[in-house]
Structure formats: structure tokens, C-alpha cells
Amino acid sequence: MSQVEERLREDLLRATDFAVEVDAEAVLGAGRRDRSRRFVRTAGVGLVATVAVGLLALAGLGGRLNFGGTEVGATVAASAAPAPTAAPGTASFDVLQQFLSKSVTYTDEGEVTASPQVKSEMPMRVEVTPQGAGRYQLAVTTVVGERTEEFVQVEAGGSVMTALLPEVLVGVIRADARWVDLRPLEVSAAGGWLDTGMVGESGDATAFVMAFPEDGTAAGEVRGVTWADADGRVHDSSGVSVVTAKVGLGEAEGLVYLEPEGDGVRYHDDAARELGVGMQDAEVSFRAVASWSESDSGVEEAGLGVLPKGATDAEFKWLDGVVEKSASTVRLGDREVFVVSAKLPTRVEPVTMDGGLKSVEYTTADGTRGTYRPGD
């Protein structure tokens, strides 16, 4: 290993010491896929990586690699030339952070933390640049300066996405998207996190990027997107409207929708909260997340659930000590969906997220009463 590359590894790994832990369950519920690991988003990696790549380029560590593309796929070797100034309206994303996230596994002996090492083939930056008339350049650059490009054409109100690398998904929605969900739910929950950014000087398009750094996951498994326009209407990949239902969560007003061609339910509200859960036919499906506002006096949780097929009349029983609780139900297609929120006393992790619920009682399709207890 050269001294330059060794410095790169040390600087980037040192940057992870400032990370803030985020529970993977708090990102998205993966339905039938439970994950015991938590990902920690690193802080300060972008600046270090930008400087370090310049050092690698000067050290002559670049090679040549061709990943291909549906229209134009090319890779440019690293060189000592300075990076070009981004064109006006370009959206830029630092994806290296998603590959350098620490992992924390809970065992009987306690926490086991692992910090990934920087590898030369790791993607570092993605840029989406407008070319005019609905045409966009998608480009990803690795740590050592290898660059892969692709050009896509996007119709007004539509979207295009591509696995620019096997582990990096890049897409464009030709509209101002308030939020973006990847489909299906299980695949989007298996990756890193979804970043979005406006493209074009007038901000008339939205770029989105997500990495899949773990073995066994791939960007090509994503089948589509669902997104909300500036007026809150929800659309699928082709721009067709998706059926939604309004529902309240505390003082916020949100909406739920069924995944097109999927088996998941998603929730979004005007407080920028989002939840997702996979559906089961014969059992209650439920997923809770820790809140975005935690204090010494307690922690807020929110949950999204779906009753079994044909079940109705959900009744909620709360844990002792729960305050500021909220529960709402709504009919969505042939299923009854519910959202809950509650403030609970501070607890020691790891814990089972339960949204403050002790149980949910409901009437089954055959008229009997059923009971669901989070964590059972």
C-alpha cells in the first residue's frame, strides 16, 4: 500500500469517530426481513474524501474500468488534472459515506462494532447534470477517480433510474418531488439511505441516489419509485397517480398508500416523518421507529400497522407510563391500516420498538376477536 493510500484510509476512518448512530429499524421496516444491525452515518467524510482523491490521482493510482450503460457507458481513468467545475443545475451526492457506515451488532457479550475500510473501487461521488430537453448525464466517480457515465432521456412527469454501478442506483424524476420512495420495500430497506437533490437551474427535476454497500444486495433489484409532487399527489414511476388515504398522527396530517405492484404500505406526513411495513395476509403487520425528537425526559415513537385480511375494529392498549398518545385508522383497499405515536420514558437500548403499544385487539374476518402484541 502506498503512503498516499494509507493516509486516505486513516483520514477517512478517523472521520467516522464523529458519527451519530441511527437505528436501521428507524429508516424503514423491511416487512418479512428483520435486521439485527444498526448503521451509523459518518460525519465529515465528504471533505476528507475530496482532498484524498486528489492525492490519489496525483499518485497515479487510477486505472481503467468499463461498467457499461444502456445508452452511453464509459469510464475515464484518474489523472492529475483538477476536477472540472460542476455545470449549473448539477446535483452532487457524496455516496462514499454509505460505504463507510459503521455497523453495530448486539451479542450476549455486548456491542460489537465494525468499521469498513476504504477500498479503491468504492464509489465516492455521483453527479446528475441537465443537458437540456429532458436529457441528463449521470456520472459516478470512485475513490481512485474511475468515472462511469450514462445519458438518459426523461419525459415530463416521468422518471428514469439505472444501476450506474451494481451497488449504486441513480435516477431522475422530471418534476419537483417532495419525497421519493424506492420499490419494493424490502429492497429499499436493505440498502444505505436515499438522497435527493434538485436538478436544473429552475429546479424542475429531482435526482435521487442510493447505495447498496452490503453483500447480497444490488441496485438492480429496485423495480420502481413512488413520489409526491409539490401539491402532495402521489405518482408511480410512469407518473400515474397512486391511490392514497389521509390519516392523522398526533397533530400532523399524513397519508398512506399501497405500494404499486408490491406488498407494502407506506406513510408520509407534513412533519417529514415516513414509515413503511410489509403486509401479511393472516397476521398483523407492524413496524415502529424511534422519533426524530428525543430528550432526557423520554423518547417519541411512531408505528404503522396493517390488520389481517378482512379484520376490522382495531382497539389499542397502551403501555404504562405512555403520554401524548395518538392512534388513527383508515381503510385502504381491502385492508385496515393504523398509525400510532406515543411518548415513552427513556429506555436502555437495544429495545423492541412498539410505538407505546401493549397490544392491538381487532375483529377477525370470521367474527372472533384477535390480539396482537408488539415483540411477540
C-alpha positions in Angstrom: 0.0 0.0 0.0 1.4 3.5 -0.9 1.8 6.1 1.7 -0.9 8.2 0.0 -3.4 5.4 0.1 -2.6 4.7 3.7 -3.2 8.3 4.6 -6.5 8.2 2.8 -7.6 5.1 4.8 -6.5 6.6 8.1 -8.2 10.0 7.5 -11.5 8.6 6.4 -11.7 6.1 9.2 -10.8 8.8 11.7 -13.7 10.8 10.3 -16.1 8.1 11.5 -15.3 8.9 15.1 -17.8 11.8 14.9 -20.6 9.6 13.7 -24.1 9.6 15.2 -25.8 6.3 15.5 -29.1 5.7 13.7 -31.2 2.5 14.2 -31.7 0.7 10.9 -35.3 -0.1 12.0 -35.8 3.7 12.2 -35.2 4.0 8.5 -37.7 1.6 7.0 -39.3 -1.6 8.1 -38.5 -4.4 5.7 -41.6 -6.4 6.3 -40.6 -10.0 6.4 -36.8 -9.1 6.7 -35.6 -8.3 10.2 -32.1 -6.9 10.5 -30.1 -7.0 13.8 -27.5 -4.5 12.8 -27.6 -0.7 13.2 -25.9 1.6 10.7 -24.1 4.7 11.8 -23.9 7.6 9.4 -20.4 9.1 9.3 -19.8 12.8 9.6 -17.2 14.9 7.9 -16.3 12.3 5.3 -17.0 14.4 2.3 -14.3 17.0 2.7 -11.7 14.4 3.6 -12.6 12.3 0.6 -12.4 15.2 -1.8 -8.9 16.1 -0.7 -7.8 12.5 -0.6 -8.9 11.6 -4.1 -6.8 14.5 -5.5 -3.8 12.9 -3.7 -4.6 9.5 -5.1 -4.9 10.9 -8.6 -1.5 12.7 -8.3 0.0 9.4 -7.1 -1.1 7.7 -10.3 -3.3 5.1 -8.6 -6.1 5.4 -11.3 -6.8 2.6 -13.7 -9.4 1.9 -16.3 -12.7 0.1 -15.8 -15.8 -0.2 -18.0 -19.2 -0.8 -16.3 -21.3 -0.1 -19.4 -24.7 1.6 -19.7 -27.9 1.5 -21.6 -27.1 4.4 -23.8 -23.5 5.6 -23.1 -21.3 3.8 -20.7 -17.7 4.8 -20.3 -15.0 5.1 -17.6 -12.3 7.7 -17.6 -9.0 6.9 -15.7 -7.9 9.2 -12.9 -5.5 12.0 -13.8 -3.6 14.8 -12.2 -5.9 17.4 -13.8 -8.1 19.4 -11.4 -11.7 18.4 -11.2 -13.9 20.4 -13.6 -16.4 22.9 -12.1 -19.9 21.4 -11.9 -22.3 22.7 -14.6 -25.1 25.0 -13.5 -28.0 23.0 -12.1 -26.0 19.9 -11.3 -27.0 17.7 -8.3 -24.0 16.2 -6.5 -24.1 13.4 -3.9 -21.4 12.0 -1.6 -22.1 8.3 -1.7 -18.9 7.2 0.0 -20.5 7.9 3.4 -22.9 5.0 2.7 -20.0 2.6 2.2 -18.1 3.7 5.4 -21.0 3.4 7.8 -20.0 1.6 11.0 -22.0 -1.5 11.9 -23.0 -2.4 15.4 -24.1 -5.9 16.3 -25.6 -6.8 19.6 -24.4 -10.0 21.2 -24.6 -11.6 24.6 -21.3 -10.1 25.4 -22.4 -6.6 24.4 -21.9 -4.4 21.3 -19.5 -5.4 18.5 -18.6 -2.5 16.2 -17.0 -2.9 12.8 -15.6 0.0 10.7 -15.3 -0.7 6.9 -12.0 0.0 5.3 -11.7 2.3 2.3 -11.2 0.4 -0.9 -10.1 1.8 -4.2 -13.2 0.6 -6.1 -15.7 2.3 -3.7 -17.9 4.9 -5.3 -17.3 8.3 -4.0 -19.4 10.9 -5.8 -22.5 10.9 -8.1 -23.4 13.9 -10.2 -26.6 14.4 -12.2 -26.3 17.2 -14.8 -29.0 18.5 -17.1 -28.3 18.6 -20.8 -31.5 20.3 -21.9 -34.8 19.0 -23.4 -35.2 16.3 -20.8 -31.8 14.8 -21.2 -29.5 14.2 -18.2 -25.9 13.0 -17.7 -25.5 10.6 -14.8 -21.9 10.0 -13.6 -20.3 8.2 -10.7 -16.6 8.5 -9.6 -14.8 6.0 -7.5 -12.2 6.8 -4.8 -9.3 6.5 -7.2 -11.0 8.6 -9.9 -12.6 5.9 -12.1 -15.6 7.5 -13.8 -18.7 5.9 -15.3 -21.2 7.9 -17.3 -24.6 7.4 -18.8 -27.1 9.6 -20.5 -30.8 9.2 -20.0 -34.0 10.8 -21.5 -36.8 11.6 -19.1 -40.4 12.5 -20.2 -42.1 15.4 -18.3 -43.7 14.0 -15.2 -42.0 10.6 -15.6 -38.9 9.0 -14.2 -35.8 7.0 -15.2 -33.4 5.1 -13.0 -30.4 2.9 -13.6 -27.9 0.8 -11.7 -25.0 3.1 -12.7 -22.8 0.6 -10.8 -24.0 -2.7 -9.4 -24.1 -1.1 -6.0 -25.2 2.4 -6.9 -28.7 3.4 -8.0 -29.2 6.7 -9.7 -32.4 8.2 -11.1 -34.2 11.3 -12.2 -37.8 12.4 -11.8 -38.7 15.2 -14.2 -40.7 17.0 -11.6 -40.3 18.7 -8.2 -40.7 15.7 -5.9 -41.5 16.4 -2.3 -40.4 12.9 -1.3 -39.3 9.7 -3.1 -39.7 6.0 -2.1 -38.0 3.1 -3.8 -39.9 -0.1 -4.5 -40.2 -2.7 -3.3 -40.0 -2.0 0.4 -37.7 -4.9 1.3 -35.1 -3.9 -1.3 -35.0 -0.2 -0.3 -34.6 -1.2 3.4 -31.6 -3.3 2.5 -29.5 -0.5 1.2 -28.0 2.6 2.6 -30.2 5.7 2.6 -31.9 7.6 -0.1 -30.6 11.1 -1.0 -32.4 13.5 -3.3 -31.5 16.8 -4.9 -32.9 19.3 -7.3 -31.6 19.4 -10.9 -31.7 22.3 -13.3 -31.2 26.0 -12.6 -35.0 26.3 -12.2 -35.2 23.1 -10.1 -37.6 21.4 -12.4 -36.3 17.9 -11.8 -35.3 15.7 -8.9 -32.3 13.4 -8.8 -32.1 10.5 -6.3 -29.3 8.3 -5.3 -29.0 5.2 -3.1 -26.1 2.8 -2.4 -26.2 -0.9 -1.6 -22.9 -1.5 0.2 -23.7 -4.9 1.7 -23.1 -8.2 0.1 -26.2 -9.8 -1.3 -27.9 -6.6 -2.2 -27.9 -4.9 -5.6 -29.2 -1.6 -7.1 -30.7 -3.6 -10.0 -33.2 -5.2 -7.6 -35.1 -1.9 -7.3 -38.2 -2.1 -9.6 -39.5 1.5 -9.4 -40.2 4.6 -7.5 -43.2 6.3 -5.9 -43.1 10.1 -5.3 -45.2 13.0 -4.2 -45.4 16.2 -6.2 -45.4 19.7 -4.8 -49.2 19.5 -4.2 -48.9 16.2 -2.3 -50.3 14.0 -5.0 -48.5 10.6 -5.2 -47.3 9.1 -8.5 -45.6 5.9 -9.6 -42.6 5.6 -11.9 -44.5 6.5 -15.0 -46.2 9.5 -13.4 -49.6 7.7 -13.0 -51.5 8.7 -9.8 -51.4 6.3 -6.8 -54.5 5.9 -4.6 -53.8 7.3 -1.1 -55.8 7.9 2.1 -55.4 10.7 4.6 -54.7 9.8 8.2 -53.7 11.8 11.3 -50.7 11.1 13.6 -50.8 13.4 16.6 -51.2 17.0 15.3 -49.8 16.1 11.9 -51.8 15.1 8.8 -50.3 12.3 6.8 -51.2 9.9 4.1 -50.8 6.2 3.5 -50.7 4.3 0.2 -50.3 0.7 -1.0 -47.1 0.0 -3.0 -47.8 -0.4 -6.7 -47.1 -4.0 -7.6 -45.8 -4.6 -4.1 -46.9 -5.9 -0.7 -46.0 -2.9 1.4 -47.8 0.1 2.9 -46.1 3.5 3.2 -46.8 6.5 5.4 -45.7 10.2 5.0 -46.8 13.3 6.7 -46.2 17.1 6.8 -43.7 16.7 9.6 -41.4 14.9 7.2 -42.0 11.6 9.0 -42.1 8.4 7.0 -42.8 4.7 7.8 -43.1 1.5 5.8 -44.3 -2.0 6.6 -44.8 -5.2 4.6 -48.2 -6.8 4.6 -49.1 -10.3 5.8 -52.5 -11.9 5.0 -53.2 -13.8 8.2 -51.3 -11.7 10.8 -51.0 -8.1 12.0 -48.1 -6.4 10.2 -46.5 -3.7 12.4 -43.3 -1.6 12.4 -42.4 1.2 14.8 -39.5 3.7 14.7 -37.8 5.9 17.2 -38.7 9.5 16.7 -36.9 12.5 15.3 -37.1 14.3 18.7 -35.6 12.7 21.7 -34.9 14.3 25.1 -33.8 13.4 28.6 -37.5 13.2 29.7 -38.4 10.5 27.2 -38.5 9.3 23.6 -41.2 9.5 21.0 -42.1 6.6 18.8 -44.4 6.2 15.9 -45.7 3.0 14.3 -47.5 1.8 11.2 -49.6 -1.3 11.1 -52.0 -3.3 8.9 -54.7 -5.7 10.2 -55.1 -9.2 8.6 -57.3 -9.5 5.6 -60.9 -8.9 6.5 -60.2 -7.7 10.0 -61.7 -4.5 11.4 -62.3 -2.5 14.6 -58.8 -2.1 15.8 -58.6 -1.2 19.6 -55.4 0.0 21.1 -54.0 -0.8 24.6 -51.1 1.3 25.7 -48.1 0.6 27.9 -47.9 2.1 31.4 -46.3 5.5 31.5 -47.2 6.4 27.9 -48.2 10.0 27.4 -49.3 12.1 24.4 -50.5 9.0 22.6 -52.3 9.1 19.3 -53.9 6.4 17.1 -55.8 6.6 13.8 -57.2 4.0 11.4 -58.1 4.2 7.8 -59.4 1.8 5.1 -57.0 1.3 2.2 -58.2 -1.1 -0.4 -59.4 -4.2 1.4 -57.2 -3.6 4.5 -57.5 -1.6 7.6 -54.3 0.4 8.3 -53.4 2.2 11.5 -50.8 4.7 12.7 -49.8 5.3 16.3 -47.5 7.6 18.2 -46.6 8.0 21.8 -44.0 9.5 24.2 -42.4 7.0 26.5 -39.8 7.1 29.3 -36.2 6.8 28.2 -35.2 3.2 27.9 -31.9 1.4 27.5 -31.1 0.0 24.1 -31.5 -2.4 22.4 -35.2 -2.5 22.8 -38.1 -3.6 20.7 -39.8 -0.7 19.0 -43.5 -0.9 20.0 -44.9 2.6 19.4 -46.0 2.7 23.0 -48.5 -0.2 22.4 -49.1 -3.0 24.8 -51.5 -4.7 22.3 -53.9 -4.3 19.4 -57.2 -6.0 19.6 -59.4 -6.5 16.5 -62.3 -8.4 15.0 -61.2 -11.1 12.5 -62.8 -11.9 9.2 -64.8 -14.8 10.9 -66.1 -12.5 13.7 -63.8 -13.6 16.5 -61.5 -11.3 18.5 -57.8 -11.4 17.8 -54.9 -9.8 19.8 -51.5 -8.6 18.6 -48.7 -7.7 21.0 -45.6 -6.0 19.5 -42.5 -8.0 20.1 -44.2 -11.4 20.4 
